[in-house]
Amino acid sequence: MRLEIDQILRECRQHLCELKNACADAFPHSLGPQGVRVNAINPGLTLTDRLQEGLVADARAQGIAPEEAMQRAVARIPLGRMAQPEEIARAVLFLASSAASYVTGVCMTMDGAATPLVV
């Protein structure tokens, strides 16, 4: 059962990223001439109250301790930890700042290398 849920979550994340990429591709072309930059952030697991509530529910469903659910989630992240909300916020601030004035059409995945990337 757990394997099926993980597969569904991976597919949902993939489709969401594809949608964000499509928007980050289409909107810059149409809005760029007006000086509008369009970028997206695709965050992975981020240590928030909402995530912790989800881990508690997931742990309950699996019959394990919330700490074990957290360890299992972190074990799937190559960097070995979840993001802090401030890390995501700093990326958003950068993309919205004049320091990124020539950056548009970007979908920035911030998931600790959990999503394989082929360049």
C-alpha positions as CSV (number, residue, x, y, z in Angstrom):
1,M,0.0,0.0,0.0
2,R,2.7,2.5,1.0
3,L,4.5,1.9,-2.3
4,E,1.4,2.8,-4.2
5,I,1.0,6.0,-2.3
6,D,4.6,7.0,-2.9
7,Q,4.2,6.3,-6.7
8,I,1.0,8.4,-6.8
9,L,2.8,11.3,-4.9
10,R,5.8,11.1,-7.4
11,E,3.4,11.2,-10.3
12,C,1.5,14.2,-8.9
13,R,4.7,16.1,-8.2
14,Q,5.9,15.4,-11.7
15,H,2.6,16.6,-13.3
16,L,2.6,19.7,-11.0
17,C,6.2,20.5,-12.1
18,E,5.3,20.0,-15.7
19,L,2.4,22.4,-15.3
20,K,4.6,25.0,-13.6
21,N,7.2,24.6,-16.4
22,A,4.5,25.1,-19.0
23,C,3.4,28.3,-17.3
24,A,6.9,29.4,-16.8
25,D,7.5,28.8,-20.5
26,A,4.3,30.4,-21.9
27,F,3.8,33.4,-19.8
28,P,7.2,35.0,-20.2
29,H,6.8,35.0,-23.9
30,S,3.4,36.8,-23.8
31,L,4.2,39.0,-20.8
32,G,7.9,39.7,-21.3
33,P,7.2,42.6,-23.8
34,Q,5.4,44.4,-21.0
35,G,8.4,43.9,-18.7
36,V,6.7,41.2,-16.6
37,R,8.9,38.4,-15.4
38,V,7.4,35.0,-14.7
39,N,9.1,32.4,-12.5
40,A,8.0,29.5,-10.4
41,I,9.3,27.7,-7.3
42,N,8.7,24.0,-7.0
43,P,9.4,23.3,-3.3
44,G,9.9,19.8,-1.9
45,L,9.3,18.8,1.7
46,T,9.5,21.9,3.8
47,L,9.4,21.9,7.6
48,T,6.1,23.6,8.3
49,D,3.3,23.0,10.8
50,R,1.2,21.6,7.9
51,L,3.9,19.1,6.9
52,Q,4.3,18.0,10.5
53,E,0.5,17.5,10.7
54,G,0.7,15.4,7.5
55,L,3.5,13.3,8.9
56,V,1.5,12.6,12.1
57,A,-1.5,11.5,9.9
58,D,0.8,9.4,7.7
59,A,2.4,7.8,10.8
60,R,-1.0,7.0,12.3
61,A,-2.1,5.4,9.0
62,Q,1.0,3.3,8.9
63,G,1.0,2.4,12.6
64,I,4.4,4.0,13.2
65,A,5.7,6.8,15.4
66,P,5.7,10.3,13.8
67,E,9.5,10.4,14.3
68,E,9.8,7.3,12.2
69,A,7.6,8.9,9.5
70,M,9.9,11.9,9.5
71,Q,13.0,9.7,9.3
72,R,11.5,7.8,6.3
73,A,10.6,11.1,4.5
74,V,14.1,12.5,5.1
75,A,15.7,9.3,3.9
76,R,14.2,9.9,0.4
77,I,16.0,13.3,0.2
78,P,19.5,13.0,-1.2
79,L,20.6,16.1,0.8
80,G,19.5,14.3,4.0
81,R,17.2,17.0,5.3
82,M,14.0,19.0,4.6
83,A,14.0,22.6,3.6
84,Q,13.4,25.4,6.1
85,P,10.7,27.8,5.1
86,E,13.2,30.6,5.1
87,E,15.2,28.9,2.4
88,I,12.2,28.8,0.1
89,A,11.4,32.4,1.0
90,R,15.0,33.6,0.2
91,A,14.7,32.0,-3.3
92,V,11.3,33.8,-3.8
93,L,12.9,37.1,-2.6
94,F,15.8,36.7,-5.0
95,L,13.5,36.0,-8.0
96,A,11.4,39.0,-7.2
97,S,14.4,41.3,-6.7
98,S,16.3,43.4,-9.1
99,A,19.2,41.0,-8.7
100,A,17.2,38.6,-10.9
101,S,16.1,41.3,-13.3
102,Y,17.1,39.2,-16.3
103,V,15.7,35.9,-15.0
104,T,12.4,34.8,-16.4
105,G,10.8,31.6,-17.5
106,V,12.4,29.6,-14.6
107,C,10.8,26.8,-12.6
108,M,13.2,26.4,-9.7
109,T,12.9,23.0,-8.0
110,M,14.0,23.1,-4.4
111,D,13.7,19.6,-3.1
112,G,17.2,18.6,-1.9
113,A,17.8,16.7,-5.2
114,A,14.8,14.4,-4.6
115,T,13.6,15.0,-8.2
116,P,16.1,13.6,-10.8
117,L,17.1,16.3,-13.2
118,V,18.4,15.6,-16.7
119,V,20.0,18.5,-18.4
